[in-house]
Amino acid sequence: MGRDMGALKYIALITQLGLSMALPIIFGVIVGRYIDKAVGTNSIFLLIFSIIGVLSAFRNLYHIAYRETKRK
């Protein structure tokens, strides 16, 4: 039973890492495209918000990794 809980813990961690990386990037792309269409610009806001999403994703990754290493 303990071994199964360890495996579930790692599956949950991998899922959390994936969502913490993907969601800010997807959100940045959607917001950037929306603003570009609303303002009538080419792709500048898409680029800006995509970069913000990537930076946010790496920040999330850093905090999760820091928290996990602090536990052990």
Beta strands, then each sheet from edge to edge (+ up, - down):
end
